[in-house]
């Protein structure tokens, strides 16, 4: 499968992250690191549309990309996301992912 989706919850907005628990199998093991930067893994390139592409690995303990905070907040605000909305992770290349909201038209 070329893409997967994640449903945002209240904690996503409170702590500015996108929890990947349900789609961890979508990402190759070499992108999944330990619980701190000392144990980081290979980085993926994330195209999130609110800035230049970002590089980050996945915190394997917390199950989110190690890019959060202001950047994630900007992504949420730019797309007017709220709890219950879904974010699509689309594989667009080797270790490259485009993130965008699921739109129900």
N, CA, C and O atoms as a MOPAC input file, in Angstrom:
PM7 MOZYME 1SCF
protein

 N      0.85300 1    -1.18500 1     0.00000 1
 C      0.00000 1     0.00000 1     0.00000 1
 C      0.89100 1     1.23800 1     0.00000 1
 O      1.91500 1     1.28000 1     0.68300 1
 N      0.49800 1     2.22300 1    -0.75800 1
 C      1.28900 1     3.43000 1    -0.93200 1
 C      0.95100 1     4.51700 1     0.09800 1
 O      1.71500 1     5.46900 1     0.25900 1
 N     -0.16900 1     4.38800 1     0.78800 1
 C     -0.52700 1     5.39400 1     1.78400 1
 C     -1.30000 1     4.76300 1     2.93100 1
 O     -1.87700 1     3.68300 1     2.79700 1
 N     -1.29900 1     5.45900 1     4.05900 1
 C     -2.06900 1     5.06100 1     5.24400 1
 C     -2.57000 1     6.33700 1     5.91000 1
 O     -2.03800 1     7.42100 1     5.66900 1
 N     -3.58100 1     6.20600 1     6.73700 1
 C     -4.11500 1     7.38100 1     7.42700 1
 C     -4.08400 1     7.19400 1     8.94000 1
 O     -4.10600 1     6.07600 1     9.45500 1
 N     -4.03400 1     8.31900 1     9.62400 1
 C     -3.99900 1     8.36400 1    11.08600 1
 C     -5.08300 1     9.32800 1    11.54600 1
 O     -5.19800 1    10.43600 1    11.02300 1
 N     -5.87400 1     8.90500 1    12.52200 1
 C     -6.89800 1     9.78200 1    13.08600 1
 C     -6.27800 1    10.58700 1    14.23100 1
 O     -5.62400 1    10.02900 1    15.11200 1
 N     -6.49000 1    11.89300 1    14.20500 1
 C     -5.95200 1    12.76700 1    15.24900 1
 C     -6.84500 1    12.73300 1    16.47700 1
 O     -8.07000 1    12.67600 1    16.37100 1
 N     -6.20900 1    12.76900 1    17.65200 1
 C     -6.97500 1    12.79800 1    18.89800 1
 C     -6.65100 1    14.07300 1    19.67900 1
 O     -5.82600 1    14.87700 1    19.24400 1
 N     -7.28300 1    14.25200 1    20.80100 1
 C     -7.07500 1    15.44800 1    21.62900 1
 C     -5.60200 1    15.63900 1    21.98100 1
 O     -5.08900 1    16.75700 1    21.93200 1
 N     -4.92000 1    14.54600 1    22.33600 1
 C     -3.50900 1    14.65200 1    22.72100 1
 C     -2.62900 1    15.10800 1    21.56500 1
 O     -1.59400 1    15.73600 1    21.78700 1
 N     -3.02600 1    14.80200 1    20.33800 1
 C     -2.26600 1    15.27300 1    19.17300 1
 C     -2.14300 1    16.79400 1    19.20300 1
 O     -1.08300 1    17.35300 1    18.92300 1
 N     -3.23600 1    17.44300 1    19.54400 1
 C     -3.25500 1    18.90900 1    19.54900 1
 C     -2.63700 1    19.47500 1    20.81900 1
 O     -1.97400 1    20.51200 1    20.78400 1
 N     -2.84800 1    18.80700 1    21.91600 1
 C     -2.30600 1    19.25300 1    23.20000 1
 C     -0.77600 1    19.20000 1    23.19700 1
 O     -0.11800 1    20.08500 1    23.74500 1
 N     -0.20900 1    18.14400 1    22.56900 1
 C      1.23800 1    17.93600 1    22.59100 1
 C      1.91200 1    18.08600 1    21.22900 1
 O      3.11200 1    17.84100 1    21.10600 1
 N      1.16100 1    18.48100 1    20.21100 1
 C      1.69600 1    18.75100 1    18.87400 1
 C      2.45200 1    17.57900 1    18.25400 1
 O      3.62800 1    17.70100 1    17.91200 1
 N      1.77400 1    16.45500 1    18.11400 1
 C      2.35400 1    15.30200 1    17.43800 1
 C      1.26800 1    14.54000 1    16.70300 1
 O      0.07800 1    14.74800 1    16.93900 1
 N      1.68800 1    13.65400 1    15.80900 1
 C      0.77400 1    12.75700 1    15.10700 1
 C      1.19000 1    11.34600 1    15.51100 1
 O      2.25900 1    10.87100 1    15.13000 1
 N      0.35000 1    10.69700 1    16.27000 1
 C      0.64800 1     9.36700 1    16.78700 1
 C      0.56500 1     8.33100 1    15.66800 1
 O     -0.43300 1     8.26200 1    14.95000 1
 N      1.62200 1     7.52500 1    15.52300 1
 C      1.73300 1     6.56600 1    14.42200 1
 C      1.44200 1     5.12600 1    14.81700 1
 O      1.63100 1     4.21700 1    14.01000 1
 N      0.98700 1     4.90500 1    16.03700 1
 C      0.82000 1     3.55000 1    16.56600 1
 C      0.13100 1     2.60800 1    15.58100 1
 O      0.60300 1     1.49100 1    15.37000 1
 N     -0.96500 1     3.03600 1    14.98200 1
 C     -1.75900 1     2.16300 1    14.11300 1
 C     -1.11800 1     1.89200 1    12.75500 1
 O     -1.53900 1     0.98100 1    12.04100 1
 N     -0.09000 1     2.68800 1    12.38900 1
 C      0.51200 1     2.50100 1    11.06100 1
 C      2.02400 1     2.26300 1    11.13200 1
 O      2.72100 1     2.46100 1    10.13700 1
 N      2.53400 1     1.84800 1    12.27300 1
 C      3.97500 1     1.62200 1    12.40600 1
 C      4.49100 1     0.62300 1    11.37600 1
 O      5.63000 1     0.73100 1    10.92400 1
 N      3.65900 1    -0.34600 1    11.00300 1
 C      4.07300 1    -1.34700 1    10.01800 1
 C      4.24900 1    -0.76500 1     8.61200 1
 O      4.80100 1    -1.42700 1     7.73400 1
 N      3.78800 1     0.45500 1     8.39700 1
 C      3.90800 1     1.14000 1     7.10900 1
 C      5.34000 1     1.63900 1     6.87300 1
 O      5.75700 1     1.82400 1     5.72900 1
 N      6.08100 1     1.85300 1     7.95400 1
 C      7.41900 1     2.43000 1     7.86700 1
 C      8.48900 1     1.35000 1     8.00400 1
 O      8.34500 1     0.43300 1     8.81300 1
 N      9.56300 1     1.45500 1     7.21800 1
 C     10.62500 1     0.45100 1     7.31200 1
 C     11.35100 1     0.54200 1     8.65900 1
 O     11.46400 1     1.62600 1     9.23000 1
 N     11.83800 1    -0.58500 1     9.16100 1
 C     12.48000 1    -0.63700 1    10.47800 1
 C     13.65900 1     0.32500 1    10.63400 1
 O     13.92500 1     0.79800 1    11.73900 1
 N     14.36200 1     0.61800 1     9.54900 1
 C     15.52700 1     1.49600 1     9.66400 1
 C     15.16200 1     2.94000 1     9.99500 1
 O     16.04800 1     3.72800 1    10.32500 1
 N     13.87400 1     3.31200 1     9.91700 1
 C     13.43300 1     4.65800 1    10.29400 1
 C     13.01500 1     4.73900 1    11.75400 1
 O     12.73400 1     5.82700 1    12.25600 1
 N     12.97000 1     3.61300 1    12.43800 1
 C     12.46600 1     3.57200 1    13.81500 1
 C     13.62800 1     3.49400 1    14.79200 1
 O     14.37500 1     2.51700 1    14.83000 1
 N     13.75600 1     4.56000 1    15.58400 1
 C     14.84200 1     4.64700 1    16.55200 1
 C     14.36900 1     4.36500 1    17.96100 1
 O     13.25300 1     3.89500 1    18.18400 1
 N     15.24100 1     4.66400 1    18.90400 1
 C     14.92100 1     4.48200 1    20.30900 1
 C     14.16700 1     5.68400 1    20.85900 1
 O     13.61600 1     6.49100 1    20.11000 1
 N     14.15400 1     5.78500 1    22.17400 1
 C     13.33600 1     6.80100 1    22.82400 1
 C     14.01500 1     8.16100 1    22.95600 1
 O     13.41300 1     9.09200 1    23.49200 1
 N     15.26500 1     8.30100 1    22.47700 1
 C     15.92300 1     9.60900 1    22.54000 1
 C     16.80800 1     9.78900 1    21.31300 1
 O     17.02200 1     8.84600 1    20.55200 1
 N     17.32600 1    11.01700 1    21.12100 1
 C     18.10400 1    11.31600 1    19.91900 1
 C     19.39600 1    10.52100 1    19.83000 1
 O     19.90300 1    10.28400 1    18.73400 1
 N     19.93200 1    10.10600 1    20.96800 1
 C     21.14500 1     9.27600 1    20.96900 1
 C     20.87100 1     7.96100 1    20.25500 1
 O     21.76600 1     7.39500 1    19.62700 1
 N     19.64600 1     7.47600 1    20.34700 1
 C     19.24500 1     6.20900 1    19.72800 1
 C     18.47900 1     6.43600 1    18.42900 1
 O     17.67600 1     5.59400 1    18.02700 1
 N     18.72400 1     7.57800 1    17.76500 1
 C     17.97300 1     7.87400 1    16.55300 1
 C     18.34100 1     6.92200 1    15.41700 1
 O     19.38400 1     6.26800 1    15.43200 1
 N     17.45000 1     6.87000 1    14.43900 1
 C     17.59000 1     5.96200 1    13.29800 1
 C     17.81100 1     6.78100 1    12.03100 1
 O     18.01400 1     7.99400 1    12.09200 1
 N     17.76900 1     6.10900 1    10.88600 1
 C     17.82900 1     6.82900 1     9.61100 1
 C     16.64400 1     7.79400 1     9.55400 1
 O     15.60000 1     7.55100 1    10.16000 1
 N     16.82000 1     8.87600 1     8.82500 1
 C     15.75900 1     9.86600 1     8.75000 1
 C     14.96400 1     9.75100 1     7.45100 1
 O     15.49800 1     9.43400 1     6.38800 1
 N     13.69700 1    10.01600 1     7.57900 1
 C     12.81200 1    10.11200 1     6.42000 1
 C     12.69200 1    11.58600 1     6.05500 1
 O     12.94500 1    12.45800 1     6.88700 1
 N     12.31100 1    11.86100 1     4.82500 1
 C     12.00800 1    13.22200 1     4.41000 1
 C     10.49400 1    13.37000 1     4.42700 1
 O      9.77500 1    12.58000 1     3.81600 1
 N     10.01700 1    14.39100 1     5.13500 1
 C      8.58200 1    14.63800 1     5.26500 1
 C      8.22100 1    15.92700 1     4.54300 1
 O      8.79600 1    16.98500 1     4.79900 1
 N      7.26500 1    15.81800 1     3.64500 1
 C      6.74500 1    16.98400 1     2.93700 1
 C      5.41300 1    17.32000 1     3.59400 1
 O      4.42400 1    16.60500 1     3.42400 1
 N      5.40100 1    18.41600 1     4.34600 1
 C      4.18800 1    18.73200 1     5.09800 1
 C      3.47500 1    19.98500 1     4.59600 1
 O      2.40500 1    20.33400 1     5.09600 1
 N      4.06600 1    20.66300 1     3.60800 1
 C      3.37700 1    21.75800 1     2.94400 1
 C      3.35100 1    23.09100 1     3.66400 1
 O      2.79700 1    24.05100 1     3.12900 1
 N      3.92300 1    23.19300 1     4.85100 1
 C      3.92600 1    24.47900 1     5.55400 1
 C      5.34000 1    25.03000 1     5.69300 1
 O      5.54700 1    26.08800 1     6.28700 1
 N      6.31200 1    24.30300 1     5.14000 1
 C      7.70600 1    24.71700 1     5.18700 1
 C      8.47700 1    23.85400 1     4.19700 1
 O      7.89300 1    23.03200 1     3.49100 1
 N      9.77900 1    24.04400 1     4.15300 1
 C     10.62900 1    23.17700 1     3.34100 1
 C     10.51300 1    21.75100 1     3.88000 1
 O     10.11100 1    21.57100 1     5.03000 1
 N     10.84900 1    20.74500 1     3.09700 1
 C     10.81300 1    19.36200 1     3.60200 1
 C     11.66200 1    19.23000 1     4.86800 1
 O     12.69100 1    19.89100 1     5.01200 1
 N     11.22000 1    18.37300 1     5.77400 1
 C     11.91400 1    18.15600 1     7.04400 1
 C     12.42100 1    16.71900 1     7.09400 1
 O     11.82800 1    15.81200 1     6.51000 1
 N     13.51800 1    16.53300 1     7.79600 1
 C     14.06700 1    15.18700 1     7.98500 1
 C     13.86800 1    14.79600 1     9.43400 1
 O     14.12200 1    15.58600 1    10.34400 1
 N     13.41000 1    13.56800 1     9.64000 1
 C     13.17300 1    13.07500 1    11.00000 1
 C     13.09200 1    11.56500 1    11.00100 1
 O     12.72000 1    10.94200 1    10.00800 1
 N     13.45000 1    10.98800 1    12.14100 1
 C     13.24100 1     9.55200 1    12.33600 1
 C     12.02200 1     9.38600 1    13.22500 1
 O     11.42800 1    10.37200 1    13.66100 1
 N     11.65200 1     8.15600 1    13.49300 1
 C     10.50000 1     7.86700 1    14.34600 1
 C     10.99700 1     7.45700 1    15.72300 1
 O     11.86200 1     6.58900 1    15.84900 1
 N     10.45100 1     8.08100 1    16.73900 1
 C     10.71900 1     7.66400 1    18.11600 1
 C      9.93700 1     6.37300 1    18.32000 1
 O      8.70900 1     6.39200 1    18.40100 1
 N     10.64500 1     5.25600 1    18.40200 1
 C      9.99000 1     3.95100 1    18.48100 1
 C      9.22300 1     3.71700 1    19.76500 1
 O      8.28800 1     2.91600 1    19.78700 1
 N      9.59800 1     4.40100 1    20.83800 1
 C      8.89600 1     4.24100 1    22.10900 1
 C      7.59900 1     5.04800 1    22.13000 1
 O      6.56200 1     4.56600 1    22.58500 1
 N      7.67300 1     6.27900 1    21.63100 1
 C      6.50400 1     7.16500 1    21.67600 1
 C      5.65400 1     7.06900 1    20.41500 1
 O      4.50000 1     7.49900 1    20.40500 1
 N      6.21800 1     6.50900 1    19.35900 1
 C      5.49700 1     6.26600 1    18.10500 1
 C      5.08000 1     7.54600 1    17.38300 1
 O      3.93800 1     7.67400 1    16.94200 1
 N      6.01000 1     8.48700 1    17.26700 1
 C      5.79100 1     9.65900 1    16.43300 1
 C      7.11100 1    10.09900 1    15.82400 1
 O      8.18500 1     9.77000 1    16.32700 1
 N      7.01000 1    10.86600 1    14.71000 1
 C      8.21700 1    11.39600 1    14.10600 1
 C      8.83100 1    12.40600 1    15.05900 1
 O      8.12200 1    13.15900 1    15.72600 1
 N     10.15300 1    12.41600 1    15.11600 1
 C     10.86600 1    13.32600 1    15.99500 1
 C     10.89600 1    14.73400 1    15.40300 1
 O     11.93200 1    15.39800 1    15.40500 1
 N      9.77700 1    15.16400 1    14.90900 1
 C      9.57500 1    16.54000 1    14.47500 1
 C      8.18200 1    16.88700 1    14.97700 1
 O      7.18500 1    16.37000 1    14.47300 1
 N      8.12000 1    17.73500 1    15.93900 1
 C      6.83400 1    18.07700 1    16.51700 1
 C      6.90400 1    19.50300 1    17.00700 1
 O      7.80000 1    20.25200 1    16.61700 1
 N      5.99600 1    19.88100 1    17.83500 1
 C      6.01000 1    21.24500 1    18.34600 1
 C      5.49300 1    22.22800 1    17.32300 1
 O      4.45900 1    21.98700 1    16.70100 1
 N      6.20400 1    23.34900 1    17.13500 1
 C      5.70700 1    24.43100 1    16.27400 1
 C      5.39400 1    23.99600 1    14.85000 1
 O      4.42400 1    24.47400 1    14.26300 1
 N      6.19200 1    23.10400 1    14.28800 1
 C      5.93800 1    22.66600 1    12.91700 1
 C      4.64400 1    21.88500 1    12.80700 1
 O      3.85500 1    22.11000 1    11.88900 1
 N      4.42300 1    20.98100 1    13.72600 1
 C      3.18200 1    20.20500 1    13.71900 1
 C      1.99600 1    21.12500 1    13.97800 1
 O      0.94600 1    20.97900 1    13.35300 1
 N      2.15900 1    22.06300 1    14.89100 1
 C      1.09900 1    23.03300 1    15.18200 1
 C      0.76200 1    23.81800 1    13.91600 1
 O     -0.41500 1    24.02900 1    13.62700 1
 N      1.76600 1    24.25500 1    13.15500 1
 C      1.53000 1    24.99200 1    11.90300 1
 C      0.76900 1    24.13300 1    10.90400 1
 O     -0.12100 1    24.62800 1    10.21200 1
 N      1.10900 1    22.85400 1    10.82400 1
 C      0.40500 1    21.92900 1     9.92200 1
 C     -1.06500 1    21.83700 1    10.32300 1
 O     -1.94700 1    21.93000 1     9.46900 1
 N     -1.33500 1    21.65500 1    11.61500 1
 C     -2.71500 1    21.56800 1    12.10100 1
 C     -3.48600 1    22.84600 1    11.77400 1
 O     -4.61300 1    22.78900 1    11.28300 1
 N     -2.87400 1    23.99300 1    12.04900 1
 C     -3.54900 1    25.27900 1    11.83900 1
 C     -3.76300 1    25.57800 1    10.36000 1
 O     -4.83400 1    26.04300 1     9.97000 1
 N     -2.74200 1    25.31300 1     9.52800 1
 C     -2.85200 1    25.59900 1     8.09400 1
 C     -3.99300 1    24.83500 1     7.44600 1
 O     -4.63200 1    25.32700 1     6.51600 1
 N     -4.24600 1    23.62600 1     7.94300 1
 C     -5.30300 1    22.79400 1     7.36400 1
 C     -6.58500 1    22.79300 1     8.19600 1
 O     -7.52300 1    22.04900 1     7.91400 1
 N     -6.60800 1    23.64200 1     9.22800 1
 C     -7.78300 1    23.77100 1    10.09900 1
 C     -8.24100 1    22.41800 1    10.62500 1
 O     -9.43100 1    22.10100 1    10.60700 1
 N     -7.28000 1    21.62400 1    11.09300 1
 C     -7.57600 1    20.28300 1    11.59600 1
 C     -8.09300 1    20.33500 1    13.02200 1
 O     -7.82500 1    21.27500 1    13.77000 1
 N     -8.83900 1    19.30300 1    13.37700 1
 C     -9.38800 1    19.18600 1    14.73300 1
 C     -9.40200 1    17.70700 1    15.12000 1
 O     -9.24200 1    16.84700 1    14.25500 1
 N     -9.59100 1    17.40000 1    16.39900 1
 C     -9.64800 1    15.99100 1    16.81000 1
 C    -10.69000 1    15.22600 1    15.99300 1
 O    -11.79800 1    15.71000 1    15.76300 1
 N    -10.31500 1    14.03600 1    15.56500 1
 C    -11.19400 1    13.21100 1    14.74000 1
 C    -10.85700 1    13.28300 1    13.26300 1
 O    -11.22100 1    12.38700 1    12.50100 1
 N    -10.15700 1    14.35200 1    12.84000 1
 C     -9.73800 1    14.45700 1    11.44400 1
 C     -8.62400 1    13.45200 1    11.17800 1
 O     -7.97000 1    12.97200 1    12.10400 1
 N     -8.41900 1    13.14200 1     9.90300 1
 C     -7.39300 1    12.17200 1     9.52700 1
 C     -6.28800 1    12.82600 1     8.70300 1
 O     -6.53100 1    13.73700 1     7.91200 1
 N     -5.07100 1    12.33500 1     8.91200 1
 C     -3.91400 1    12.77000 1     8.14400 1
 C     -3.43200 1    11.57700 1     7.32600 1
 O     -3.29900 1    10.46900 1     7.84400 1
 N     -3.17400 1    11.81700 1     6.04900 1
 C     -2.67900 1    10.78400 1     5.14700 1
 C     -1.15000 1    10.85800 1     5.11100 1
 O     -0.57300 1    11.93900 1     4.98800 1
 N     -0.51200 1     9.70400 1     5.22100 1
 C      0.92500 1     9.56400 1     4.99600 1
 C      1.05800 1     8.81800 1     3.68000 1
 O      0.73400 1     7.63300 1     3.60100 1
 N      1.53300 1     9.50400 1     2.64600 1
 C      1.69600 1     8.88400 1     1.34300 1
 C      3.18100 1     8.69600 1     1.04700 1
 O      3.96000 1     9.64600 1     1.11600 1
 N      3.56200 1     7.47900 1     0.72300 1
 C      4.95200 1     7.19100 1     0.35400 1
 C      5.16100 1     7.69800 1    -1.06600 1
 O      4.49600 1     7.25000 1    -2.00000 1
 N      6.10000 1     8.64600 1    -1.22100 1
 C      6.33700 1     9.23300 1    -2.54100 1
 C      7.73800 1     8.92700 1    -3.06700 1
 O      8.08000 1     9.31700 1    -4.18300 1
 N      8.53900 1     8.24000 1    -2.28100 1
 C      9.88900 1     7.87800 1    -2.68800 1
 C     10.53500 1     7.05500 1    -1.59300 1
 O      9.89500 1     6.70700 1    -0.60100 1
 N     11.80700 1     6.74900 1    -1.78200 1
 C     12.54500 1     5.97700 1    -0.77600 1
 C     12.70400 1     6.83600 1     0.48400 1
 O     13.42300 1     7.83500 1     0.47800 1
 N     12.03200 1     6.43800 1     1.54600 1
 C     12.05200 1     7.17200 1     2.82500 1
 C     11.52800 1     8.60000 1     2.67500 1
 O     11.98700 1     9.50900 1     3.36600 1
 N     10.56700 1     8.79100 1     1.77300 1
 C      9.94800 1    10.09700 1     1.56900 1
 C      8.43500 1     9.96500 1     1.70100 1
 O      7.82100 1     9.06200 1     1.13200 1
 N      7.84400 1    10.89000 1     2.46600 1
 C      6.40700 1    10.83600 1     2.74700 1
 C      5.79800 1    12.21900 1     2.61500 1
 O      6.35400 1    13.21300 1     3.08200 1
 N      4.64700 1    12.25900 1     1.97100 1
 C      3.87000 1    13.49000 1     1.86000 1
 C      2.71600 1    13.37200 1     2.85900 1
 O      1.98500 1    12.38100 1     2.85300 1
 N      2.55600 1    14.38100 1     3.71200 1
 C      1.46600 1    14.39300 1     4.69500 1
 C      0.43400 1    15.42400 1     4.26300 1
 O      0.77500 1    16.54800 1     3.89600 1
 N     -0.82100 1    15.02900 1     4.31200 1
 C     -1.90200 1    15.94200 1     3.99200 1
 C     -3.18300 1    15.43400 1     4.65800 1
 O     -3.30500 1    14.25000 1     4.97000 1
 N     -4.13100 1    16.34300 1     4.87000 1
 C     -5.38100 1    15.92200 1     5.51200 1
 C     -6.27800 1    15.17100 1     4.54100 1
 O     -6.27300 1    15.43200 1     3.33800 1
 N     -7.05200 1    14.23100 1     5.08500 1
 C     -8.07800 1    13.55700 1     4.28400 1
 C     -9.22500 1    14.54400 1     4.14000 1
 O     -9.73100 1    15.07300 1     5.13000 1
 N     -9.62100 1    14.78100 1     2.92400 1
 C    -10.71800 1    15.69700 1     2.65900 1
 C    -11.94800 1    14.89400 1     2.28800 1
 O    -11.89400 1    14.04400 1     1.39900 1
 N    -13.04500 1    15.15600 1     2.95600 1
 C    -14.31800 1    14.52500 1     2.62700 1
 C    -15.14100 1    15.51000 1     1.81100 1
 O    -15.71000 1    16.45900 1     2.35000 1
 N    -15.19500 1    15.27900 1     0.53200 1
 C    -15.93800 1    16.20300 1    -0.36200 1
 C    -17.28900 1    15.66100 1    -0.70300 1
 O    -18.04200 1    16.29900 1    -1.43800 1

